[in-house]
């Protein structure tokens, strides 16, 4: 592969990923205010996960359950009792 083809491929990859990123980010910009209106508190949280080769990565998650609902199972309540907001699927 020649240098010009590598550059062309790289430009295409960056351009394509930016376009897809904007398309995927647009609905998120509408969902976050909806979550804020429905339930007070932070509409998102950052969660640490184990990635490739054991490296820790941070991911952004949107809140779809009531605050504290993730602790209900630890208190002996079944998981189905963890009430979800109307935005949860």
C-alpha positions as CSV (number, residue, x, y, z in Angstrom):
1,X,0.0,0.0,0.0
2,X,1.4,3.3,-1.0
3,X,1.8,6.3,1.3
4,X,-1.0,8.2,-0.5
5,X,-3.4,5.3,-0.2
6,X,-2.6,5.0,3.6
7,X,-3.3,8.8,4.0
8,X,-6.5,8.6,2.0
9,X,-7.7,5.6,4.1
10,X,-6.8,7.4,7.3
11,X,-8.7,10.6,6.2
12,X,-11.7,8.5,5.3
13,X,-11.7,6.6,8.6
14,X,-11.5,9.9,10.7
15,X,-14.1,11.6,8.6
16,X,-16.5,8.6,8.8
17,X,-16.1,8.2,12.5
18,X,-16.8,11.9,13.1
19,X,-20.0,11.7,11.0
20,X,-21.2,8.6,12.8
21,X,-20.3,10.1,16.2
22,X,-22.4,13.2,15.5
23,X,-25.3,11.0,14.3
24,X,-25.2,8.9,17.5
25,X,-24.7,11.9,19.8
26,X,-27.7,13.8,18.5
27,X,-30.4,11.5,20.2
28,X,-28.3,11.6,23.4
29,X,-28.6,15.4,23.5
30,X,-32.4,15.0,23.5
31,X,-32.5,12.1,26.0
32,X,-30.4,13.9,28.7
33,X,-32.9,16.8,29.2
34,X,-35.8,14.4,29.2
35,X,-34.2,12.4,32.1
36,X,-33.4,15.7,33.9
37,X,-37.1,16.8,33.6
38,X,-38.5,13.4,34.8
39,X,-36.2,12.8,37.8
40,X,-34.0,15.2,39.7
41,X,-30.3,14.4,39.9
42,X,-27.5,13.7,37.5
43,X,-28.8,12.1,34.3
44,X,-25.5,10.3,33.7
45,X,-22.7,8.5,35.5
46,X,-19.2,7.3,34.7
47,X,-18.6,3.6,35.2
48,X,-15.2,2.0,35.4
49,X,-14.9,-1.3,33.4
50,X,-12.1,-3.6,32.5
51,X,-11.0,-3.3,28.9
52,X,-8.5,-5.0,26.6
53,X,-5.4,-6.4,28.3
54,X,-6.9,-5.6,31.7
55,X,-6.7,-1.9,31.2
56,X,-9.4,0.1,33.1
57,X,-11.6,2.3,30.9
58,X,-14.3,4.8,31.8
59,X,-17.7,4.7,30.0
60,X,-20.5,7.2,30.2
61,X,-23.9,5.7,31.1
62,X,-27.4,7.3,31.1
63,X,-29.5,6.8,34.2
64,X,-32.7,4.9,33.4
65,X,-33.6,3.7,36.9
66,X,-34.6,5.7,40.0
67,X,-31.7,6.8,42.2
68,X,-30.7,4.0,44.5
69,X,-32.7,1.3,42.7
70,X,-29.5,-0.7,42.0
71,X,-29.2,-1.4,45.8
72,X,-32.7,-3.0,46.1
73,X,-31.5,-6.4,45.2
74,X,-28.8,-6.2,47.9
75,X,-31.5,-5.5,50.5
76,X,-33.4,-8.7,49.6
77,X,-35.8,-7.3,47.0
78,X,-36.0,-9.1,43.7
79,X,-34.5,-7.4,40.7
80,X,-37.9,-6.9,39.1
81,X,-38.8,-4.6,42.0
82,X,-36.1,-2.1,41.0
83,X,-38.5,0.4,39.6
84,X,-37.5,1.9,36.2
85,X,-38.4,5.3,35.0
86,X,-40.7,5.7,32.0
87,X,-37.7,6.3,29.8
88,X,-36.3,2.9,30.5
89,X,-36.7,0.3,27.8
